[in-house]
Amino acid sequence: MKGVILAGGLGSRLHPLTKITNKHLLPIYDRPMIYYPLATLVNAGIDDILLVTGGNNAGDFLKLLGNGKEFGLRHLNYTYQEGEGGIAEALGLCEYFADREPIVVILGDNIIGGSIKPAVVDFQEQGGGAKILLKEVEDPWRFGVAELSGERVVNIVEKPKDPTSNLIVTGIYLYDHQVFDFIKTLEPSKRGELEITDVNNMYIRQDRMTYEVLDGWWTDAGTFESLFRANSLAAGHKI
C-alpha cells in the first residue's frame, strides 16, 4: 500500500502562528507536527508516501524532510495544492501517485498514541472498498459524526449542530482506487470545498465501508485548544 499525508490549507484558525509558516510545521512537543503522521504511516509499514501541501511555505517541507531517507522511506514524494479546496480536492491530486493501488490517507494534523497497523492489515484482507477509523471525543460537532447500525456505518453527518453521538471520523482513511472516481463526481459544498464526508457516504451507500475504533489517544491540532491538547498528549506519550 501507499500512503498520503494531506498537509495543505492556510491554517487560518491558528493565526497569527500560521502567518509565517505552514500549520503542519508548528512544534508538537519536541518535533514538528508533520513528523507525527509520517511516523504513523511508517510504523504501519508504509514506505512510499506522497505529501500534499500548499501555501507560501510549501518548500519548507522539502528542507525539513528531504527525500525521507532518515525516516526509512523508499520514496517521499511531494505535490502542491492551490488554495483551500477541501480534503477531497487535495486527495484528488494523488491519483497518479496511487496508480490504482490502495492507499492510506492521514491528515497532517492528526496525532495518535497507538498504531494503525492492525487497520491497515484488515483493510488489505478486506479486498477493496474503504475503511475509516473512529474515535469518541468531547466535541463531536467539530467533525464528521458516524451513525452506526450494528457493525455497519450507515451515514456520516458533517459538523452537525446536534450530534447523535460522540463517535467521530478521524482524519485517517483507507481507500481502494475507486475513491478517485467518486471525487470526480463531487460538487463543492456550501463552504466551497469538496468534502471527504461525501466520498465516505458514497462508499457507505454501496455497502463497501468498514470501520474500526482507534486504540489509544487521538487528537487533531487545528485549533488553539486542540494544539495545546496535542502538545500535552505528545509530551506524555512520545512516539
C-alpha positions in Angstrom: 0.0 0.0 0.0 0.9 3.6 -0.5 0.5 6.5 2.0 -0.8 10.0 1.5 -0.4 12.9 4.0 -2.6 15.9 3.4 -0.8 19.0 4.8 -2.2 21.9 2.8 -4.6 24.7 3.7 -3.9 28.1 5.2 -4.3 27.2 8.9 -6.4 30.4 9.4 -7.7 29.2 12.8 -4.2 29.3 14.1 -3.4 32.9 13.1 -1.0 34.6 13.9 1.1 31.5 14.3 0.5 30.5 10.7 1.2 33.9 9.2 4.8 32.9 8.7 4.7 29.1 8.4 2.5 26.2 7.5 0.4 24.8 10.3 1.9 21.4 9.9 5.4 22.7 10.6 4.4 24.1 14.1 6.0 22.2 17.0 4.2 19.4 18.9 6.3 18.9 22.0 9.8 18.1 20.7 9.3 17.8 16.9 7.4 19.3 14.0 3.8 18.4 13.7 4.3 16.7 10.3 6.6 14.1 11.9 3.7 12.5 13.7 1.5 11.5 10.7 4.7 10.5 8.9 5.7 8.2 11.8 2.1 6.8 11.9 2.4 5.6 8.3 6.0 4.3 8.6 5.1 2.4 11.8 2.2 0.8 9.8 4.7 -0.5 7.2 4.1 2.2 4.6 7.3 3.3 2.9 6.1 5.1 -0.2 4.4 8.3 0.7 3.1 11.4 -1.0 2.9 14.7 0.9 0.3 17.2 -0.4 1.0 20.7 0.8 0.4 24.3 -0.3 0.8 28.0 0.6 3.9 30.1 0.6 5.9 27.8 2.9 5.5 24.6 0.9 9.2 24.5 0.1 10.0 24.3 3.8 8.7 20.7 3.8 11.4 19.7 1.4 14.1 21.4 3.5 12.8 19.6 6.6 12.1 16.1 5.3 14.2 15.8 2.2 13.8 12.5 0.4 12.5 10.8 3.5 15.6 8.6 3.9 16.1 9.4 7.6 12.6 8.1 8.2 13.3 4.8 6.4 11.2 5.7 3.4 11.6 4.2 0.0 10.2 7.3 -1.6 8.9 10.6 -0.2 7.0 12.5 -3.0 5.5 16.0 -3.0 2.7 17.7 -4.8 1.1 21.2 -4.4 -2.5 22.1 -3.7 -3.5 25.6 -4.7 -5.8 27.4 -2.3 -8.2 25.6 0.1 -10.4 23.3 -1.9 -11.0 20.8 0.7 -9.7 17.4 1.7 -11.3 15.6 -1.2 -9.8 18.0 -3.7 -6.3 17.5 -2.1 -6.7 13.8 -2.3 -7.8 14.0 -6.0 -4.3 15.3 -6.7 -2.9 11.9 -5.7 -4.4 9.7 -8.4 -1.3 9.4 -10.5 0.8 8.6 -7.4 -1.7 5.9 -6.2 -1.5 4.2 -9.6 -4.6 2.1 -8.8 -3.1 0.8 -5.6 -4.9 1.0 -2.2 -3.9 4.0 -0.1 -3.8 5.1 3.5 -4.7 8.8 3.9 -3.9 10.8 7.0 -4.5 14.5 7.7 -1.3 16.2 8.6 -2.6 17.5 12.0 -3.8 14.1 13.2 -1.7 12.8 16.1 -2.2 9.4 17.7 -0.8 7.4 20.6 -1.4 4.0 19.2 -0.9 2.2 15.9 -3.0 1.9 12.7 -1.1 -1.2 11.5 -4.0 -3.6 12.5 -6.4 -1.5 10.5 -4.0 -1.5 7.5 -3.7 -5.3 7.7 -7.5 -5.7 8.0 -8.1 -3.4 5.0 -5.7 -5.4 2.9 -7.6 -8.5 3.7 -10.9 -6.7 3.0 -10.1 -6.7 -0.7 -11.4 -3.3 -1.7 -13.8 -0.6 -0.6 -12.9 1.7 2.2 -12.3 1.8 5.9 -12.5 4.7 8.4 -11.1 5.0 11.9 -13.4 6.3 14.5 -12.9 7.8 18.0 -15.1 9.1 20.8 -14.5 12.8 21.5 -15.9 15.5 23.7 -16.6 18.0 20.9 -18.1 15.9 18.0 -19.7 18.9 16.4 -16.3 19.9 15.0 -16.1 16.7 12.9 -18.0 14.2 10.8 -20.1 12.1 13.1 -20.6 8.4 12.3 -24.1 6.9 12.6 -23.8 3.1 13.2 -26.3 0.2 13.0 -24.8 -2.9 14.5 -21.4 -3.5 12.8 -22.2 -1.1 9.9 -21.7 2.6 9.3 -24.9 3.8 7.8 -24.2 7.5 7.5 -21.8 10.3 8.3 -23.0 13.8 9.1 -20.5 16.6 8.7 -20.2 19.0 11.6 -23.8 18.5 13.0 -25.3 21.1 15.3 -26.9 18.3 17.4 -24.6 15.2 17.1 -26.4 11.9 17.6 -23.3 10.5 19.2 -19.7 11.5 20.1 -18.2 8.9 17.8 -16.4 10.9 15.1 -14.5 10.1 11.9 -10.8 10.8 12.5 -8.7 12.1 9.6 -7.4 8.6 8.8 -8.9 6.9 5.8 -8.2 3.7 3.8 -9.4 3.6 0.2 -9.3 1.5 -3.0 -8.8 3.1 -6.3 -12.5 3.9 -6.8 -12.0 6.9 -4.4 -10.8 9.0 -7.3 -13.8 8.2 -9.4 -16.0 9.4 -6.6 -14.0 12.6 -6.1 -14.5 13.5 -9.8 -18.3 13.5 -9.3 -18.3 15.8 -6.3 -19.8 19.3 -6.3 -18.5 22.0 -3.8 -20.3 22.2 -0.5 -21.6 25.5 1.0 -18.1 26.0 2.3 -16.8 25.9 -1.3 -14.9 22.7 -0.7 -15.0 19.1 -1.9 -16.0 17.2 1.2 -14.4 13.9 2.1 -17.6 13.1 4.0 -19.4 13.0 0.7 -16.9 10.5 -0.6 -17.2 8.3 2.5 -21.0 8.3 2.2 -20.7 7.1 -1.4 -18.8 4.1 -0.1 -21.5 3.6 2.6 -24.3 3.7 0.0 -22.5 0.9 -1.9 -22.1 -1.1 1.4 -18.3 -1.1 0.9 -17.3 0.8 4.0 -16.0 -0.7 7.2 -14.8 0.9 10.4 -12.6 0.4 13.4 -12.4 2.4 16.6 -8.9 3.7 17.0 -7.0 2.4 20.1 -5.1 4.9 22.3 -5.4 8.6 22.3 -6.1 10.8 19.3 -6.4 14.5 18.6 -6.2 16.9 15.7 -4.3 20.1 16.1 -6.2 22.6 14.0 -7.4 25.0 16.8 -5.5 26.5 19.7 -7.3 24.2 22.1 -6.5 21.1 20.2 -2.9 22.3 19.5 -2.4 22.6 23.2 -4.0 19.1 23.8 -1.7 17.6 21.2 1.4 19.0 22.9 0.2 17.8 26.3 -0.5 14.3 25.0 2.7 14.0 23.0 4.7 15.2 26.0 3.4 12.2 28.0 3.4 9.7 25.1 6.4 10.2 22.9 6.5 8.3 19.7 
